[in-house]
Every structure is written in structure tokens, then in C-alpha cells.
Amino acid sequence: MITLPNQALRFLLIEDNPEDYSTLEQLCKTAFGSQLQLSGADNYQSAITAINKDSYDIYLLADCHGSQNKLLEHINKQPNQSPSTILLAQTEEHISESQDDTDDYLIKQGLTARALKYNVRNILKNKDYTNRLIKLEYYDSLTGLANRVLFNQELKEWIDLANNYEETLALLLLNIDNFKDINNSEGHTAGDQLLQEASKTICQIVEDNDTVARLGGDEFAIITNNVKDKNHAETLAEKIINAFDRNFILNGKKIPI
């Protein structure tokens, strides 16, 4: 008997052929029933948007208008999602060298719900262990934000997307005034607490699709995309500045920032 975790399984199905999409959707529903939370994308841009916006347990990736390799590369740069990818192909002959960068591959022709479920079960076996390793590499251990490595990857991806689709993005850099003095006078524990509170404050203001990173020390960076004009970035910066114009409670003391 094939068993799977009790929690919901989040799938992103990327398939540009409507008939194949319908078939694969039905296979997923048959295989996973009420456990399934299925999202879909039928072109490159909608797939990129979905990948950036949400996290998934499994990516079912077909050859979306010839963009399979590019999408696979983007998926594999999503450490917060610990991407598990199943490459979908029409026949054995369609499997390319990119299969080496996936967790598995399946042939769409003759695919059954049981075969799909079996592959997914095997992929998810080691996912928790992989998550822990990736988190150490790409995320700041103190704040949980993206670190400099992930930030650099995200920035390159957003610049490429902006150039390809003639969109505009904004990059905001900020640090905490007098952080060094606070760290010295109140102690490193209070300094760490301040960085954590600062991270929460920033994340409460930005959009879900924006990237917030801690570059090191008290340096933070924000990538905000789909900027319509310069007022968008200016307004965001003002909101953040205003949010920090208050006292933070550290070690039971009110500390102005």
C-alpha cells in the first residue's frame, strides 16, 4: 500500500497543452484526492509568477512553449520551497539532459495515477532533510530572511524578467541608525532582538511577492517588482521609515530608532 503524509500536498502543474493539462489534472485528483492542492500555469510568465508567489511540494513540469529548461533552472533557485520536480515528457525520446536536475521524470503517454503517486511518495521521503540543509545555505539564521547568496540570485532573476517583459523593479537598501551603539550599550542579545523586530516590521509592509533580505549586520535589502512609477518605490520607502520612527522594546526598555 502506498502511503503519503497526512497534510495537504501542494502541486504546481505547468503544462501548455489544454488536453494534456486536463488529463494530468484528473490523474492528480485520482491519485491524491482530498490531499491535493493543485495550482496550474499554461505559459512561461504565469509559471514564473506562481513559482515566486507560493511554495509547493511538487512541480509537474512539461515542456511549456520550449521553456522547460529555463523554468527548471528557476525552480531550482527556490530554496525556500525545497523544490521537488517531476519532469513530464511525451516519450522517452523527449527526455533531455535536464533530467539530471530533476527528482524524477515521467512519460505522459500511458501515465497512471498509481505510478504518479508512487513517484511522489519516493521524492518526498528525503524532503525534510533537504529542507534543513538548504535553509542553512540560503537563509539568515537569526531573522529567517533571505541571506546575501539568495538575494543575489533573486535580484538577477528579477532583472532578467524585467528586461524580458519590459517591466520595472526597485531596489531599496536600508540599515538601522545607531545599531552599533545599541548593540554595545544593551548587549548582543538586545541587538539580535532588534534585528528580528526590524525584519518583522519590514515584512509587514512589503508585498507578498517582494524579496526581503538581510545582507549582514544591520543591512537589509528589498526588491519590489512591477513598479509602475518612481512614486511606488518612494511610497514604500516612506512607509518603512515611518514604521521605524518609534520606540522598540529591548530588555524591557524603550529604545528609539
N, C-alpha and C positions, 0 to 999 in steps of 0.2 A: 504493500500500500504506500502511495506517495503522500508524504505529509509536508506541510508548509507552516510557517509561523502563523499565529492566530490573528495578528494585526493586519490591517488593510495593506494591500500591495499596490504601490503607485507605479503605473506604467505610462510611458510616453511612446506612442506608436507614430513613427514617421514614415509615411507612405503616400506617394503622389498619384498612384493609380486607384481611382474610386472603387473599382470592383475588387481589387486585392485588399484595399483597406476594409471594406465591408466583410470580406471573408476572414481576415485576421482579427477583426473586432469580435466577430462571433466566436472564433476559436478561443480568444482570451476569456470571454464571458463563460463559455462552456468549461474551460479549464479551472477558472478561479472563482466563479460565482459571485457571491456577495463580498468576497475579499477584495475584489478588483476595483481600483480607482483608475479609470482609463482616460488619458488625455490624448489628443491627436494633433498632428501637423501635416499639411499636404504640400508645403513648399519650404525652401531654404530659410526664408526670413521668419516665417511663423515658427519654424523649428528652433531657430536661434533664440527667438523671444521666449518660447516656452522653456528652453533649457536654462536660460538666465533667470527666469522669474521663479521657477519652482524646483523642488528636488524630487527625484524619482528613484525607485528601487531598481527598475529595469527599463532600458531603452530598447525598443524593437526598431531597428534601423534598416530601411530598404534604400534602394538607390533613388534618392529624391532628386530628379532632374539632373543626374550626374554629380550630385554634391555629397555623395556618401562619405568620401574620404575627408572632406572639409568638415562635415558635421561630426564625424568620428573624432577628429582632432579636437574640435571644440568641446565635445562631451568629455573627453579625457583630461580636459583642463578644468573640470568642475570638481575640485577635491571635496567641497562641502557636501557633494552628493554621493561620493564614493561610487562613481558610475559603474554600473554593470550593464554591458551592452551585448545584445544578440544581433548579429548581422544577418539580414534576410536576403536571399538570392533566389532567382528563378530556377537555376540549375547549378550543378557542381561547377560547370564551366564559368559561371559568373562570379565565383568566389575569387577575390583578388588577394594581393599581398597584405591588404589591410586587415585580413582576418587575424593576423598576429597581434593586433592591438585591441582585439575584442575578447570578451569572455567566452563566446561560443558563436557558432553560426548555424543557421537552419535553412533548408531548402523549402521555399514556399510551396512548390508543387508537391502535393501529397502530404503536407504537414497535418498532423493530428493534434487534438487538444492534449492528449496524454503525452505526446512527445514534447510539446511546449512546456507542460507542467514539469516534466522530468528535468528538462534543461534548466528551468528557472530554479528548481529546488537545489540542484548542484551548484549553481552560480552563487546562491545566497548563503551557502554553508560557511564560507570564509569571510563574509562581508563585514562582520563586526570587528574582526582582527584588522582588516584592511582599513576600516574607518579610523581606528586608533593611530595607525602608522601615518596616514595621510594628514590627520589633524595636527600631528606634531610637526609635519613639514611645511604646511601652508597656513596655519593659524597661530595667532598670538595667544600664548597660554594664559596670559593674565586677563585679557579682555574678551577673548573669543572672536575678535575681529580678524579679517584677513591680514596676513603679515606682508612684508615687502615683496617676497617672492610671488605670492598670489596677486598682489596689487599690480606688479609689473606685467604679469600675464593678462590680467583683466584689462589694463589700460591699452595694451597692444590690440587685444580683440575688439575693444570698443572703437579705437581709432580706425581699424580696418573696416568695421561695419559702417562707421560714419562716412568714410571715404566711398565705400561701395554704394551706399544708398543716399548720398548727399544729405546727410543729417549732421547735426551739430551736438557736440558734447562739451561739458565744462569740467575743469579740474580745480578743486579747492584744496588748498593746503593750510593747515592751522596748527598752532601749538598753544599751550596753556601759559598765560602770563604768570611769572613768578613761581613756576613749578619747582625750580631748583631750590628756591628759598623755603617753600612749603615743605619740600621733601627733607631738607636739612633741619628745619625747626620742629616739625611734627613727627618726623621719623618716616622710614621707608614704608611701613605698614599703611600709614595715612596717605603717603604718596601713591601707593598701589590702589588704595580705595578711591582716591581722586580720579585716577586714570579709568577705573571701572565705571565710576559715575559719569565721567565725561563721555565715555563710549555709549552708555545708555542714553544720555541726553542727545547726542548726535543722531543715533539710530531712530529715536522717536520723531525726529524732524524730517529726515530724508525720505524719499520714495522707496518702495519695496525693491524696485529694480536698480537702485543706485548701489554703488560699491563703496563701503567704508572700510578703511584700513588703518592700522597703527603701524607706522613706518619704523618706529623706535623711539625710546624716551617718551617725550610728551608730544611727539609729532604725529598728526593724523592727516589722512588724505581722503577726499571724497570724489568719486567720478559720478557725475549726473548726466544722463543721456537724454536724447530727444529734446534738446534745448531749443525753444522757438526764437528767443532773442536774448540779449545780454541781461535784460531785467530779470530773467528767470534765475540766473546764477547770483545776481546781486541780491535778489529777494531771499534766496536760500542762505546766503552768507549773513544777511542781516538777522534772519531768524535764529541762526546758530549763535551769533554774537549776543543777541538779546537773551537767549536761553542761559548763557553763561554769566550774565550780569546779575548775579545773586550770590548768596552765601551757600557754601557747601558744608554739610555737617561731617566733620572728620574728628575722630576721637572725642566725640561729644561736644566739639567746639564749632562755632560758626566761622568758616574761613571764606573771606571774599575772594573772588577770582577776577 
